[in-house]
Amino acid sequence: MFNFSIYYLRFFNILICCLCFLNILYSYYFDLYLNVDSYFYTLILSSLPLSSFFLLKKNIIKISIYSKILAVIMGYLLLPVFISLPYYFSIYNITFLNAYFESVSGFTSTGFSIFDNIKHLDESLILWRSSSQWIGGLYFLFSIILLIDIFDDNLKKTLTNFLAFNSAEILKQSFKIFIFYSLLTIIIFILLNLFDFRTFISLNLSMTLISSGGFLPINDLGKILNSQAKVIILSLLMLVSFFSLFFLYNLILYKKKGIKFVQEDIYLIFYLIIVIFGFFLFVDKSYDFSIIFLSITSSVSNIGISLKNTATNLSFIFLVLIIVGGSFFSTSSGLRLLKLVSLFKFSINEIISNAKPKNIFINKLLFSEKVMEKSDFYKYFLSIVIFLVSLIFLSSVISISGLSFENSFKLSTLTLMNTVNSHMTELNDLDFEQLGIYTKCFLILFMIIGRVELLSFLIIFKKFFFKN
């Protein structure tokens, strides 16, 4: 079991080493010598786990789902340790807890930051913050593949025809994810450059958008989005992390693959159209709708960034959109629209069946080929219960630190949904560096829980409550 965790995490240590090397080259090329030593130290320390190539033999024993879950959780705990090293060894006198907080925030694609003024940071460290999100988004997608067996067939069919993956299929799918993820990052980078974003800004934003992260390379987003065209293109590019990673690929091969592979994305398109249309009809026309559109796409994709002149009276609605989230196989978080729709239909059918017991009600969604089992709905219900319990608990803990209950509730929601604080939720002035040690520790824990809840805790519930 331990050997498997080492094998799984080793690939991401290689990526961290590669990014360290690239940051070293970047620092020397642009004469940024202030923090270059920190990347050398990180490169050396991140290389140590790679010695397992020579010390460990390949384990051919079948790995249980519980071992896979442990490997995923260990990754969220251990990999940010290596990512935190450039912060800790930098010239900015950052404590290890603050460095770890920043790295977990980046790796979970949350975006909470201890840095109050980004312009005071070395460019190489800004790039490191963005790349930590990129690795974290890739890690999240790999973890979905690793834990594919815990999902119900209806969601699995949006990704694969296989009922379960063997090691060869996991490797094949992981390689495909890496190629598509990297390719989409490059496409976003090119599109941003075509719309006159600075190259450095485009590079950072491309890694933020693909991973649904919240780190920005500048303090004020308005200085980047200085035209309506830039606002619109950034809003549209945010949707890349809202839909499935393979949405465009499956759409092109629609006739060969069938509707089941784009089922969830069809629901998301209808959902997005309804949301945009609703805002267009009912929101005060004095607001610039392009800014509203930016907030909508930022919310549904769980990125969370927004402009200063966002309509703050709509913050609760934006929070609801954040909670719903995006696609099952995307880097966004949330409870997922398809699950909420399935649970709603199941609940309505159960209520009507009691009123009309002679009628038969089938729990089958539009565009779906499969009738969903009751056990799947029980898992959906448990996921909502876990979210609510976590939300109440974390809100209570944060409120003890001195924040108002409203701000504690908002911050807890953003933490569990891995979404950055901004003007959109009226938490833009929150100073994470000044938070107490225990509050930071709880935020770190629940940022990780928000990323792995649906991939791990539901299977633990299933182990105890669904014996079959």
Wavefront OBJ file of the C-alpha trace (Angstrom):
o trace
v 0.000 0.000 0.000
v 2.785 2.422 0.930
v 4.729 1.461 -2.201
v 1.717 2.289 -4.357
v 1.447 5.772 -2.794
v 5.120 6.385 -3.591
v 4.644 5.256 -7.193
v 1.580 7.454 -7.628
v 3.097 10.600 -6.094
v 6.452 10.196 -7.779
v 5.193 11.495 -11.133
v 4.130 14.776 -9.532
v 7.492 15.100 -7.826
v 9.006 14.876 -11.305
v 6.709 17.716 -12.429
v 7.715 19.810 -9.411
v 11.384 19.214 -10.263
v 10.744 20.245 -13.880
v 9.016 23.446 -12.779
v 11.890 24.204 -10.394
v 14.325 23.827 -13.275
v 12.189 26.082 -15.505
v 12.014 28.715 -12.755
v 15.787 28.607 -12.414
v 16.174 29.167 -16.164
v 13.554 31.933 -16.044
v 15.348 33.635 -13.137
v 18.719 33.591 -14.883
v 17.300 34.659 -18.243
v 15.560 37.730 -16.775
v 18.260 38.437 -14.148
v 15.952 37.645 -11.204
v 18.541 36.444 -8.696
v 16.760 37.297 -5.431
v 15.085 33.899 -4.980
v 16.965 31.683 -7.387
v 18.650 29.766 -4.535
v 15.249 28.712 -3.176
v 14.521 26.822 -6.412
v 17.858 25.020 -6.220
v 17.019 23.856 -2.682
v 13.537 22.816 -3.775
v 14.923 20.944 -6.781
v 17.288 18.954 -4.567
v 14.693 18.139 -1.897
v 11.991 17.300 -4.462
v 14.397 14.876 -6.124
v 14.824 12.769 -2.986
v 11.562 10.769 -3.382
v 12.691 9.859 -6.897
v 15.295 7.558 -5.327
v 12.426 5.066 -4.991
v 13.077 4.244 -8.659
v 16.131 2.350 -7.448
v 14.940 1.197 -4.010
v 11.394 -0.072 -4.618
v 10.338 -2.990 -6.744
v 7.120 -2.847 -8.697
v 4.180 -4.215 -6.748
v 1.964 -6.354 -8.978
v -0.619 -7.081 -6.287
v -4.028 -5.587 -7.001
v -4.457 -2.347 -5.080
v -7.674 -1.880 -3.116
v -9.821 1.223 -3.488
v -8.959 2.167 0.089
v -5.245 2.182 -0.755
v -5.976 4.411 -3.728
v -7.933 6.818 -1.522
v -5.038 6.914 0.941
v -2.615 7.675 -1.899
v -4.765 10.592 -3.083
v -5.067 12.065 0.423
v -1.345 11.638 1.050
v -0.679 13.571 -2.142
v -2.759 16.519 -0.953
v -0.843 16.519 2.324
v 2.727 15.829 1.153
v 3.118 17.405 -2.291
v 2.330 20.923 -0.970
v 5.302 20.492 1.398
v 7.634 20.531 -1.621
v 5.646 23.324 -3.268
v 5.958 25.421 -0.081
v 9.778 25.367 -0.112
v 10.326 28.313 -2.541
v 8.081 30.442 -0.313
v 9.873 29.345 2.853
v 13.399 29.784 1.429
v 12.582 33.098 -0.266
v 13.777 36.513 0.949
v 10.300 37.407 2.262
v 10.718 35.798 5.725
v 7.629 33.589 5.419
v 6.919 31.140 8.228
v 6.537 27.492 7.270
v 2.827 27.495 8.194
v 2.185 30.469 5.903
v 4.247 28.862 3.144
v 2.331 25.593 3.534
v -0.977 27.488 3.588
v -0.093 29.219 0.306
v 1.009 25.959 -1.317
v -2.118 24.018 -0.231
v -4.258 26.910 -1.446
v -2.553 26.729 -4.836
v -2.459 22.928 -5.076
v -6.180 22.640 -4.262
v -6.895 25.448 -6.780
v -8.496 27.558 -4.043
v -6.532 30.813 -4.333
v -6.429 32.107 -0.748
v -3.195 34.045 -0.348
v -1.080 35.345 2.510
v 0.449 37.933 0.162
v -1.258 41.303 0.449
v 0.616 43.016 -2.380
v 1.534 40.855 -5.371
v 3.574 43.591 -7.073
v 6.201 43.301 -4.329
v 6.855 39.668 -5.245
v 9.580 38.426 -7.519
v 8.177 37.431 -10.948
v 9.564 33.924 -10.601
v 7.619 33.449 -7.344
v 4.430 34.717 -9.010
v 5.008 32.138 -11.727
v 5.573 29.473 -9.064
v 2.226 30.311 -7.447
v 0.438 29.863 -10.771
v 2.244 26.633 -11.628
v 1.269 25.153 -8.234
v -2.366 25.503 -9.360
v -1.574 23.874 -12.686
v -0.051 20.831 -10.985
v -2.956 20.698 -8.533
v -5.558 20.722 -11.308
v -3.745 17.899 -13.083
v -3.471 15.957 -9.811
v -7.234 16.305 -9.264
v -8.011 14.891 -12.723
v -5.565 12.020 -12.242
v -7.216 11.265 -8.905
v -10.621 10.990 -10.587
v -9.163 8.381 -12.955
v -7.535 6.527 -10.065
v -10.792 6.417 -8.103
v -13.105 5.884 -11.085
v -14.600 2.772 -9.469
v -16.298 4.737 -6.690
v -18.494 6.722 -9.076
v -21.881 5.567 -10.269
v -22.150 4.272 -13.830
v -24.126 7.300 -14.994
v -21.190 9.607 -14.258
v -18.561 7.112 -15.370
v -20.244 6.837 -18.770
v -19.508 10.527 -19.370
v -15.838 9.535 -19.373
v -15.448 5.898 -20.356
v -17.171 2.721 -21.528
v -15.188 0.692 -18.998
v -16.862 -0.391 -15.761
v -13.454 -0.368 -14.068
v -9.881 0.465 -15.043
v -6.922 -1.884 -14.891
v -3.427 -0.433 -14.524
v -2.890 -0.268 -18.294
v -6.147 1.639 -18.838
v -5.349 4.022 -15.964
v -1.984 4.764 -17.577
v -3.597 5.283 -20.988
v -6.303 7.620 -19.662
v -3.795 9.526 -17.520
v -1.564 10.119 -20.524
v -4.578 11.358 -22.496
v -5.492 13.723 -19.646
v -1.952 15.096 -19.511
v -1.963 15.760 -23.277
v -5.394 17.442 -23.307
v -4.702 19.424 -20.138
v -1.393 20.711 -21.515
v -2.884 21.404 -24.944
v -5.788 23.411 -23.498
v -3.326 25.398 -21.374
v -1.355 26.311 -24.503
v -4.555 27.237 -26.404
v -5.693 29.517 -23.550
v -2.229 31.106 -23.464
v -2.309 31.777 -27.225
v -5.843 33.221 -27.143
v -4.950 35.582 -24.301
v -1.924 36.790 -26.256
v -4.083 37.365 -29.327
v -6.249 39.688 -27.231
v -3.222 41.782 -26.209
v -2.628 40.383 -22.734
v 1.035 40.652 -21.743
v 2.935 37.391 -22.235
v 3.743 37.060 -18.542
v 0.112 37.778 -17.608
v -1.136 35.301 -20.243
v 1.160 32.566 -18.958
v -0.042 32.950 -15.377
v -3.699 33.307 -16.307
v -3.616 30.234 -18.559
v -2.490 28.080 -15.616
v -5.092 29.689 -13.367
v -7.990 29.233 -15.793
v -7.311 25.608 -16.751
v -7.060 24.581 -13.090
v -10.008 26.739 -11.863
v -7.543 28.397 -9.490
v -7.714 31.857 -7.962
v -4.129 33.177 -7.972
v -3.654 36.326 -10.038
v -0.318 37.795 -11.218
v -1.486 41.299 -10.252
v -3.394 42.914 -7.378
v -6.174 44.555 -9.375
v -7.870 42.485 -12.066
v -9.222 45.709 -13.564
v -5.702 46.702 -14.680
v -5.597 43.567 -16.834
v -9.172 43.800 -18.118
v -8.938 47.333 -19.481
v -11.381 46.716 -22.352
v -14.735 45.004 -22.750
v -13.267 42.538 -25.251
v -10.763 41.353 -22.636
v -13.535 40.950 -20.062
v -15.561 38.802 -22.455
v -12.662 36.609 -23.615
v -11.544 35.964 -20.043
v -15.143 35.118 -19.090
v -15.436 32.623 -21.940
v -12.065 31.023 -21.185
v -13.163 30.439 -17.594
v -15.732 28.001 -18.953
v -12.924 25.655 -20.027
v -12.708 24.471 -16.407
v -16.521 24.422 -16.107
v -17.148 21.814 -18.804
v -15.588 18.373 -19.049
v -11.931 18.282 -20.065
v -12.893 16.111 -23.047
v -16.032 18.043 -24.029
v -14.779 19.372 -27.376
v -13.070 16.057 -28.147
v -16.265 14.089 -27.434
v -18.317 16.607 -29.384
v -16.151 16.123 -32.477
v -16.465 12.326 -32.150
v -20.144 12.512 -31.196
v -21.387 10.132 -33.925
v -18.844 7.521 -32.917
v -19.155 7.853 -29.120
v -22.812 8.696 -28.574
v -24.708 11.150 -26.434
v -23.757 9.556 -23.104
v -20.286 11.097 -23.346
v -21.663 14.641 -23.589
v -24.770 14.168 -21.435
v -23.532 16.169 -18.444
v -22.168 18.958 -20.626
v -25.559 19.308 -22.341
v -27.139 19.812 -18.924
v -24.464 22.377 -18.082
v -25.122 24.298 -21.307
v -28.847 24.533 -20.524
v -28.032 25.474 -16.925
v -25.629 28.221 -18.022
v -28.102 29.635 -20.556
v -30.872 29.738 -17.930
v -28.593 31.464 -15.403
v -27.369 34.080 -17.908
v -30.895 34.714 -19.184
v -32.185 35.066 -15.618
v -29.502 37.605 -14.753
v -30.175 39.502 -17.976
v -33.895 39.774 -17.187
v -33.867 40.535 -13.480
v -30.601 42.331 -12.684
v -30.577 46.118 -12.587
v -29.796 47.387 -16.102
v -27.481 50.054 -14.671
v -24.826 47.345 -14.182
v -22.456 46.575 -17.030
v -23.628 43.106 -18.109
v -20.151 42.082 -19.282
v -18.992 42.403 -15.650
v -22.022 40.375 -14.499
v -21.167 37.751 -17.116
v -17.590 37.614 -15.782
v -18.920 36.979 -12.262
v -21.303 34.286 -13.522
v -18.614 32.320 -15.359
v -16.185 32.838 -12.485
v -18.760 31.447 -10.032
v -19.883 28.382 -11.987
v -16.272 27.429 -12.752
v -15.273 27.878 -9.072
v -12.497 30.318 -9.981
v -14.010 33.211 -8.016
v -12.059 36.187 -9.353
v -14.034 39.366 -10.100
v -13.749 43.093 -10.733
v -14.118 45.804 -8.095
v -17.368 47.140 -9.529
v -19.147 43.781 -9.309
v -22.740 43.888 -8.021
v -22.134 42.913 -4.377
v -25.871 42.725 -3.660
v -25.837 39.522 -5.752
v -23.167 37.834 -3.612
v -25.584 35.211 -2.239
v -26.625 34.162 -5.754
v -22.968 33.897 -6.755
v -22.386 31.689 -3.699
v -25.215 29.396 -4.822
v -23.641 29.114 -8.279
v -20.303 28.314 -6.627
v -21.911 25.537 -4.562
v -23.478 23.934 -7.660
v -20.125 23.917 -9.491
v -19.254 22.453 -12.883
v -18.720 19.145 -14.647
v -17.833 15.842 -12.977
v -14.678 15.562 -15.075
v -13.452 19.152 -14.834
v -11.128 20.958 -12.463
v -14.026 22.874 -10.887
v -15.474 21.924 -7.509
v -19.070 22.091 -6.243
v -21.746 19.517 -5.573
v -22.208 19.026 -9.359
v -25.333 19.888 -11.332
v -26.016 16.367 -12.645
v -26.068 14.959 -9.132
v -28.380 17.680 -7.855
v -30.770 17.206 -10.807
v -30.735 13.418 -10.293
v -31.414 13.780 -6.575
v -34.237 16.257 -7.226
v -35.914 13.939 -9.736
v -35.554 10.963 -7.395
v -37.090 12.948 -4.518
v -40.039 14.094 -6.669
v -40.616 10.534 -7.886
v -40.610 9.214 -4.320
v -43.142 11.839 -3.217
v -45.461 11.232 -6.196
v -45.200 7.434 -5.868
v -46.586 7.667 -2.337
v -49.533 9.694 -3.633
v -50.047 7.423 -6.650
v -48.738 3.970 -5.604
v -50.088 2.231 -8.724
v -47.933 4.353 -11.026
v -44.365 3.418 -11.921
v -41.770 6.197 -11.929
v -38.409 5.602 -13.593
v -35.348 7.423 -12.269
v -33.838 8.122 -15.652
v -32.518 11.471 -16.792
v -32.981 13.003 -20.213
v -30.128 12.039 -22.611
v -29.271 9.100 -20.329
v -29.350 5.436 -21.342
v -29.351 4.023 -17.823
v -31.840 3.900 -14.970
v -30.060 5.041 -11.818
v -29.962 2.814 -8.746
v -31.177 3.890 -5.306
v -27.674 3.413 -3.892
v -26.446 6.211 -6.191
v -29.052 8.607 -4.815
v -28.121 7.656 -1.269
v -24.528 8.637 -2.076
v -25.698 11.951 -3.516
v -27.722 12.626 -0.395
v -24.761 11.751 1.827
v -22.519 14.112 -0.127
v -24.919 16.978 0.604
v -25.122 15.973 4.286
v -21.308 15.891 4.509
v -21.110 19.308 2.864
v -23.668 20.833 5.253
v -22.028 19.320 8.339
v -18.595 20.501 7.173
v -19.984 23.959 6.404
v -21.582 24.354 9.831
v -18.520 23.061 11.655
v -16.021 25.200 9.738
v -18.227 28.307 10.042
v -18.323 27.822 13.802
v -14.543 27.431 14.018
v -13.853 30.503 11.870
v -16.361 32.665 13.747
v -14.389 32.001 16.952
v -11.397 33.745 15.324
v -13.335 37.024 15.306
v -14.997 37.094 11.888
v -18.707 37.818 11.717
v -20.981 34.822 11.177
v -21.871 36.037 7.675
v -18.211 36.282 6.650
v -17.448 32.973 8.369
v -20.242 31.308 6.407
v -19.013 32.790 3.126
v -15.389 31.868 3.803
v -16.384 28.318 4.780
v -18.360 27.927 1.561
v -15.452 29.198 -0.529
v -13.031 26.909 1.316
v -15.118 23.769 0.736
v -15.769 24.757 -2.883
v -12.076 25.683 -3.448
v -12.981 29.172 -4.695
v -10.997 32.342 -4.070
v -12.323 35.281 -2.046
v -13.006 38.447 -4.072
v -15.264 41.492 -4.498
v -17.937 39.147 -5.812
v -18.431 37.661 -2.336
v -17.430 40.820 -0.429
v -14.415 39.102 1.146
v -11.722 40.824 -0.899
v -10.220 42.604 2.149
v -9.725 39.418 4.170
v -6.121 39.192 5.456
v -5.170 35.506 5.656
v -1.725 36.248 7.081
v -3.299 37.730 10.213
v -5.524 34.721 10.885
v -4.639 32.589 13.904
v -2.666 29.361 13.686
v -5.650 27.121 14.413
v -7.851 28.931 11.893
v -5.210 28.484 9.190
v -4.842 24.810 10.066
v -8.598 24.259 9.787
v -8.699 26.123 6.475
v -5.854 23.928 5.179
v -7.701 20.794 6.285
v -11.006 21.811 4.720
v -9.412 23.020 1.488
v -8.160 19.447 1.132
v -11.517 17.978 2.209
v -13.218 20.153 -0.398
v -10.996 18.593 -3.065
v -11.217 14.949 -2.008
v -14.653 14.685 -0.351
v -16.487 13.211 -3.311
v -13.520 10.997 -4.132
v -12.982 9.456 -0.716
v -15.454 10.105 2.074
v -18.412 8.766 0.110
v -16.678 5.425 -0.380
v -16.022 5.292 3.376
v -19.729 5.867 3.972
v -20.503 3.181 1.438
v -18.236 0.741 3.231
v -20.227 1.083 6.461
v -23.761 1.679 5.181
v -23.950 -0.144 1.832
v -22.506 -3.579 2.454
v -23.354 -4.832 -1.002
l 1 2 3 4 5 6 7 8 9 10 11 12 13 14 15 16 17 18 19 20 21 22 23 24 25 26 27 28 29 30 31 32 33 34 35 36 37 38 39 40 41 42 43 44 45 46 47 48 49 50 51 52 53 54 55 56 57 58 59 60 61 62 63 64 65 66 67 68 69 70 71 72 73 74 75 76 77 78 79 80 81 82 83 84 85 86 87 88 89 90 91 92 93 94 95 96 97 98 99 100 101 102 103 104 105 106 107 108 109 110 111 112 113 114 115 116 117 118 119 120 121 122 123 124 125 126 127 128 129 130 131 132 133 134 135 136 137 138 139 140 141 142 143 144 145 146 147 148 149 150 151 152 153 154 155 156 157 158 159 160 161 162 163 164 165 166 167 168 169 170 171 172 173 174 175 176 177 178 179 180 181 182 183 184 185 186 187 188 189 190 191 192 193 194 195 196 197 198 199 200 201 202 203 204 205 206 207 208 209 210 211 212 213 214 215 216 217 218 219 220 221 222 223 224 225 226 227 228 229 230 231 232 233 234 235 236 237 238 239 240 241 242 243 244 245 246 247 248 249 250 251 252 253 254 255 256 257 258 259 260 261 262 263 264 265 266 267 268 269 270 271 272 273 274 275 276 277 278 279 280 281 282 283 284 285 286 287 288 289 290 291 292 293 294 295 296 297 298 299 300 301 302 303 304 305 306 307 308 309 310 311 312 313 314 315 316 317 318 319 320 321 322 323 324 325 326 327 328 329 330 331 332 333 334 335 336 337 338 339 340 341 342 343 344 345 346 347 348 349 350 351 352 353 354 355 356 357 358 359 360 361 362 363 364 365 366 367 368 369 370 371 372 373 374 375 376 377 378 379 380 381 382 383 384 385 386 387 388 389 390 391 392 393 394 395 396 397 398 399 400 401 402 403 404 405 406 407 408 409 410 411 412 413 414 415 416 417 418 419 420 421 422 423 424 425 426 427 428 429 430 431 432 433 434 435 436 437 438 439 440 441 442 443 444 445 446 447 448 449 450 451 452 453 454 455 456 457 458 459 460 461 462 463 464 465 466 467 468
